[in-house]
Amino acid sequence: MNDQEPRDSKDWVEDVKAEVSGMAKEGINHPSSKPVLTGAAIGAVAGAILPVVSWPIGLLAGAGFMLYQRIKK
């Protein structure tokens, strides 16, 4: 058994919900909106160029990656 406490007891799902709802309420004025939209655009372009993935998958992957980068800070 593991008697150690987890190092990070932060609930990342709650962080994601708070960040996304903040972006929905504040729109482009939210500090995370521009980086997430930029990541989505880069992912969509990469998805359009790569033969295995389509642009919607690239868009979601890029937006998800940038959202993760914003939340883990």
Contacts in CASP RR format, 6 or more apart in sequence:
PFRMAT RR
TARGET T0000
AUTHOR 0000-0000-0000
METHOD contacts of the structure
MODEL  1
MNDQEPRDSKDWVEDVKAEVSGMAKEGINHPSSKPVLTGAAIGAVAGAIL
PVVSWPIGLLAGAGFMLYQRIKK
12 71 0 8 1.000
15 71 0 8 1.000
16 67 0 8 1.000
16 71 0 8 1.000
19 32 0 8 1.000
19 67 0 8 1.000
19 70 0 8 1.000
19 71 0 8 1.000
20 67 0 8 1.000
22 30 0 8 1.000
23 30 0 8 1.000
23 32 0 8 1.000
23 33 0 8 1.000
23 36 0 8 1.000
26 33 0 8 1.000
27 33 0 8 1.000
28 34 0 8 1.000
28 37 0 8 1.000
32 67 0 8 1.000
32 70 0 8 1.000
35 66 0 8 1.000
35 69 0 8 1.000
35 70 0 8 1.000
36 63 0 8 1.000
36 64 0 8 1.000
36 66 0 8 1.000
36 67 0 8 1.000
36 70 0 8 1.000
37 63 0 8 1.000
38 66 0 8 1.000
39 62 0 8 1.000
39 63 0 8 1.000
39 65 0 8 1.000
39 66 0 8 1.000
40 59 0 8 1.000
40 60 0 8 1.000
40 62 0 8 1.000
40 63 0 8 1.000
40 66 0 8 1.000
41 59 0 8 1.000
42 62 0 8 1.000
43 55 0 8 1.000
43 58 0 8 1.000
43 59 0 8 1.000
43 61 0 8 1.000
43 62 0 8 1.000
43 63 0 8 1.000
44 55 0 8 1.000
44 56 0 8 1.000
44 58 0 8 1.000
44 59 0 8 1.000
44 62 0 8 1.000
45 55 0 8 1.000
46 53 0 8 1.000
46 58 0 8 1.000
47 53 0 8 1.000
47 54 0 8 1.000
47 55 0 8 1.000
47 57 0 8 1.000
47 58 0 8 1.000
47 59 0 8 1.000
48 54 0 8 1.000
48 55 0 8 1.000
53 61 0 8 1.000
END
